Amino acid sequence: MDPHLLKKLNAERAARRAVALVTDLGDGRDRIVHEADQVAGALGEALAKAFRSGKSTTVEAEGRTFFINVHVPPARLVVIGAVHISQALAPMAKVAGYDIEIIDPRTAFATPDRFPDVTLHADWPQDVLGKQPLDSYTAVAALTHDPKIDDPALEVALRADCFYIGALGSRKTHGRRVERLTAAGFTQQQIERIHAPIGLDIGAANPAEIAVAVLAQVIGAMRSRGLERAVGDEAA
Amino acid sequence: MTVQEPDSPSVLDETRDPLMIAEAWMRDGRDVAIATVVETWGSAPRPIGSHLVIDAEGNFHGSVSGGCVEGAVIAEAVDVIDNGKPRMLEFGVADETAWQVGLSCGGKIKVFVERLG
């Protein structure tokens, strides 16, 4: 492997950018491919699949054998609101391999006692997210029900092109949210990226079940990145 | 205010990530080989893409199996560092060396070993 390539690969990984190291197993030559790069043919198809699934693979293309080692940043889930749903969502998300953090400026809610072993920020979303920017491998679930807290986070998430954005609230609540975001200058196309009401429609009847619906929707969004049709249906 | 901040897997752990270690070793002027699991069959202990990095003295970090074949990979890697030619290694229960360095889990793996630089 070219030492410069290894340096570049490590820098991309540290910066949370999805990259693949493609090695020709015949002669050992390798190169770095970014997720947005256009690669033709069987190799391109295998690359797209590897980026989506996060699974490395060997592929035969152009009469050669290539090994695609894909490095996808660990998915992050940022939850706005240290609420009852979040208490169930935090351990579930962890089990599913998500790096979860919870943001809620209300210090009565954001206590280590209520959220053991979870990264917890008792601060405003706009302050926390200014220091730790969101990216396209981050999901944001706004669960406070309070526009003062949820809206700033949703705005940052829309601008950062998060792979999933969900917001708790009834259709009526969401209607008012759409009005506010429109007034803030977001387009209809941008606003439609918000999953609201949040979660897959599984008839969730309590906070823990809503947490399941939210996590399932997040996973569906992660695994269908770049596909035209989303995995599963919206609205719950 | 951050109330709590446990180990965050979203940040690369420079003391445990094999590719970060390989880069650090290279910076120190050490000769390095990188071994990568490129194919698996059956129950393999480490997924495709896993790395073991080795230096010329046989120091290593990471893993390509649950410890079953690392010794053999390290020996081959020292050769690869010497002559610079990448090598493909296969391990499995069908291997004639199974009793010494096979995978007790019954799986099969292919490991690509290349020199850094």
Interface residues (C-beta under 8 A of the other chain):
Chain A: M1 D2 P3 L6 K7 L9 N10 R13 A14 R16 T23 L25 D27 G28 K55 S56 T57 T58 F67 N69 V70 P73 P74 R76 D99 A110 T111 P112 F115 D117 V118 T119 L120 H121 A122 D123
Chain B: M1 T2 V3 Q4 E5 P6 S8 P9 S10 V11 L12 L19 M20 A22 E23 M26 I34 T36 V38 E39 P47 I48 G49 P86 M88 F112 E114 R115 L116 G117
